Amino acid sequence: MGLGLLAGRPLSPPCCAWAGTGKTIVPKGTNLNDLRDKNPKDLDASNLEITPLKDFGTMGLVDYDVDIEKWRLVVEGEVATPLSLSYDQVINLACIERTVLMICPGVFVNNGVWKGVSVNELLKMAQIKPDVNYVTFRGPMGTYEKTLRAPIEAALANKVFLAHTVNGRPLPRKHGFPLRVVAEGYYGYEWVKYVYKVTADVIKEEKR
C-alpha cells in the first residue's frame, strides 16, 4: 500500500458528528465505501449495519490449508506456563464477542461480529511475567508468516483478540481459519490470519 492510502481523512459534516471519546461518529446508513480511506482508530462505527459475510472483502493469503488435527495454538515467551492448545480446546474456552470495523485502506471495509478468545485469558492461563509489555501474533506457519506486535494494554482490554467465528459462522478458510487476529483501530492488513503462535514479549523502549 502507498503511504498516501494510510492517511486518514476526517469525515465532513453533515454526515458525521464528533463523539465524546474523541472519535468521529459514523451515521447509520453510511456507505462503507466512503470509509475506505479513513483510519479506523478515528471512527465510532457503533451505528453501522453488519456486513453480510458473503460481501466481506479479503486480501493477502486466502488459501492456506491448516491440518486442524495437527494444528496447535502456542502461547510462549515471557510466561511461566507455556501453552499448546488444540482447536477443540481453543473453541471451548470462554468467548468474547465484539463488533469491529476492518478497513483495508483504499480497498474495502467490513463491519463484522467477531467471536473468539480473549488474549487476556490466554495470558492469564500462561501466567505472564509482570514486565511483559507487548504481545506478538504470528501466522501462518511457514513461508508466508506475518506478525503483529500489539501493546499489552490492547490485549488486556480486549481491543485485540483471536477470532474463530465471524457473523455467527466458523471462520472461513479465506478469512484465516482456524484463528485470526481482530484488532480494533488497526488497519485490516495488520490483522494476521491463520494464527498459530502468541508470544509475550518484553521490549525495551529506546530512551529519547
C-alpha positions as CSV (number, residue, x, y, z in Angstrom):
1,M,0.0,0.0,0.0
2,G,1.3,3.5,-0.7
3,L,1.7,5.8,2.2
4,G,-0.9,8.1,0.8
5,L,-3.5,5.4,1.4
6,L,-2.6,5.2,5.1
7,A,-3.5,8.8,5.9
8,G,-7.0,9.0,7.4
9,R,-9.1,12.0,6.2
10,P,-11.7,13.3,8.6
11,L,-15.4,12.9,7.6
12,S,-17.1,16.1,6.7
13,P,-20.4,17.5,8.1
14,P,-23.3,17.0,7.9
15,C,-22.6,13.2,7.5
16,C,-21.0,12.8,10.9
17,A,-20.6,14.1,14.5
18,W,-17.9,14.3,17.0
19,A,-18.1,11.7,19.8
20,G,-17.2,12.4,23.4
21,T,-14.5,9.7,23.0
22,G,-12.6,11.9,20.5
23,K,-13.8,9.7,17.6
24,T,-16.0,10.7,14.7
25,I,-19.4,9.1,14.9
26,V,-20.3,7.4,11.6
27,P,-24.1,7.6,11.0
28,K,-26.3,4.7,10.3
29,G,-26.7,4.0,6.6
30,T,-23.2,5.3,5.7
31,N,-21.9,3.7,2.5
32,L,-18.9,1.6,3.7
33,N,-17.0,2.5,0.5
34,D,-16.9,6.1,1.8
35,L,-14.8,4.9,4.7
36,R,-12.1,3.2,2.6
37,D,-9.6,6.0,3.1
38,K,-10.3,6.6,6.8
39,N,-8.3,5.5,9.8
40,P,-10.4,3.0,11.9
41,K,-8.9,4.3,15.2
42,D,-10.6,7.7,14.5
43,L,-14.1,6.3,13.9
44,D,-17.0,5.3,16.2
45,A,-18.7,2.7,14.0
46,S,-21.4,1.6,16.5
47,N,-24.2,2.8,14.3
48,L,-23.2,0.9,11.2
49,E,-25.0,-2.2,9.9
50,I,-23.2,-5.5,9.9
51,T,-21.6,-6.5,6.6
52,P,-23.0,-9.9,5.3
53,L,-20.3,-12.4,5.2
54,K,-20.8,-13.0,1.5
55,D,-19.9,-9.4,0.9
56,F,-16.7,-9.4,3.0
57,G,-13.6,-8.2,1.2
58,T,-10.3,-10.0,1.8
59,M,-6.7,-9.5,0.9
60,G,-3.4,-11.3,1.3
61,L,-3.2,-15.1,1.5
62,V,-6.7,-16.8,1.1
63,D,-6.0,-20.5,0.5
64,Y,-3.7,-21.6,3.3
65,D,-4.6,-25.1,4.3
66,V,-4.4,-26.0,8.0
67,D,-4.4,-29.6,9.2
68,I,-6.7,-29.0,12.1
69,E,-5.8,-32.3,13.8
70,K,-2.1,-31.3,14.0
71,W,-2.6,-27.5,14.4
72,R,-1.9,-26.0,17.8
73,L,-2.1,-22.5,19.3
74,V,1.1,-22.0,21.1
75,V,1.4,-19.3,23.8
76,E,5.0,-18.7,24.8
77,G,7.7,-16.1,25.6
78,E,7.8,-14.4,29.0
79,V,5.4,-16.8,30.6
80,A,5.7,-19.3,33.5
81,T,3.5,-22.0,31.8
82,P,3.7,-22.2,28.0
83,L,0.5,-23.4,26.3
84,S,-0.1,-25.7,23.3
85,L,-3.9,-25.8,22.7
86,S,-5.8,-27.9,20.1
87,Y,-8.6,-26.3,18.1
88,D,-11.2,-28.0,20.3
89,Q,-9.6,-26.7,23.4
90,V,-9.5,-23.2,22.0
91,I,-13.1,-23.0,20.9
92,N,-14.2,-24.4,24.3
93,L,-12.5,-21.5,26.2
94,A,-14.7,-18.7,27.4
95,C,-15.6,-16.5,24.4
96,I,-15.8,-12.8,23.8
97,E,-17.9,-11.2,21.0
98,R,-17.4,-7.8,19.6
99,T,-18.5,-5.8,16.5
100,V,-15.3,-4.4,15.0
101,L,-14.7,-2.4,11.8
102,M,-12.0,-3.5,9.4
103,I,-10.6,-1.0,6.9
104,C,-8.1,-2.1,4.3
105,P,-7.2,1.4,3.0
106,G,-8.3,2.2,-0.5
107,V,-9.6,-1.4,-1.0
108,F,-12.6,-2.4,1.2
109,V,-14.4,-2.0,4.5
110,N,-16.0,-4.8,6.5
111,N,-18.1,-4.4,9.7
112,G,-18.3,-7.8,11.3
113,V,-19.4,-9.5,14.5
114,W,-16.3,-11.4,15.7
115,K,-16.3,-14.1,18.3
116,G,-13.3,-15.7,19.8
117,V,-10.7,-16.0,22.6
118,S,-9.6,-13.2,24.9
119,V,-5.8,-12.8,24.7
120,N,-6.1,-11.6,28.3
121,E,-7.5,-15.0,29.3
122,L,-4.7,-16.9,27.4
123,L,-2.0,-14.8,29.1
124,K,-3.6,-15.5,32.5
125,M,-3.5,-19.2,31.7
126,A,0.1,-19.0,30.7
127,Q,1.0,-16.9,33.8
128,I,2.7,-14.0,32.1
129,K,5.6,-12.3,33.8
130,P,4.9,-8.8,35.2
131,D,7.3,-6.9,32.9
132,V,5.6,-8.1,29.7
133,N,4.7,-5.0,27.6
134,Y,3.9,-6.4,24.1
135,V,2.2,-9.4,22.6
136,T,3.2,-10.7,19.2
137,F,0.9,-12.8,16.9
138,R,2.2,-15.0,14.1
139,G,0.5,-16.8,11.3
140,P,0.6,-18.8,9.2
141,M,3.4,-21.1,9.9
142,G,6.0,-21.2,7.0
143,T,6.9,-19.0,4.1
144,Y,4.0,-16.6,4.3
145,E,4.2,-15.8,8.0
146,K,3.2,-12.4,9.1
147,T,3.4,-10.8,12.5
148,L,1.5,-8.2,14.5
149,R,3.0,-6.8,17.7
150,A,0.5,-5.1,19.9
151,P,0.9,-3.3,23.3
152,I,-0.1,-5.4,26.3
153,E,-2.8,-2.8,27.2
154,A,-4.6,-3.5,23.9
155,A,-4.7,-7.3,24.7
156,L,-5.8,-6.8,28.3
157,A,-8.6,-4.5,27.2
158,N,-9.8,-7.0,24.5
159,K,-9.1,-4.4,21.8
160,V,-7.0,-7.2,20.2
161,F,-8.2,-10.8,20.4
162,L,-8.3,-14.0,18.4
163,A,-11.5,-14.8,16.4
164,H,-12.7,-18.3,15.4
165,T,-16.2,-17.1,14.4
166,V,-17.5,-14.3,12.3
167,N,-21.2,-13.3,11.9
168,G,-22.2,-16.5,13.7
169,R,-20.2,-18.8,11.4
170,P,-16.9,-20.6,11.8
171,L,-14.2,-18.5,10.3
172,P,-13.9,-19.4,6.6
173,R,-10.6,-20.5,5.2
174,K,-10.1,-17.4,3.1
175,H,-10.6,-15.2,6.2
176,G,-8.0,-17.1,8.3
177,F,-9.3,-20.4,9.7
178,P,-8.8,-21.5,12.4
179,L,-7.9,-18.2,14.1
180,R,-7.3,-14.7,13.1
181,V,-6.4,-11.5,14.9
182,V,-9.1,-8.9,15.3
183,A,-7.5,-5.6,16.1
184,E,-9.8,-2.6,16.8
185,G,-8.3,0.6,15.5
186,Y,-5.7,-1.2,13.3
187,Y,-5.8,-1.4,9.5
188,G,-7.1,-4.7,8.1
189,Y,-3.8,-5.7,6.6
190,E,-2.4,-5.9,10.1
191,W,-5.0,-8.4,11.2
192,V,-2.9,-11.6,11.0
193,K,-4.7,-14.7,9.6
194,Y,-4.1,-18.4,10.3
195,V,-2.6,-17.6,13.7
196,Y,-0.6,-20.4,15.4
197,K,1.5,-18.6,17.9
198,V,1.2,-15.8,20.6
199,T,4.3,-14.6,22.2
200,A,4.5,-12.5,25.4
201,D,7.4,-10.1,24.9
202,V,9.5,-7.6,26.9
203,I,10.6,-4.9,24.5
204,K,12.9,-2.3,25.9
205,E,11.9,1.1,24.7
206,E,14.7,3.3,23.4
207,K,15.2,6.4,25.5
208,R,15.0,9.7,23.7
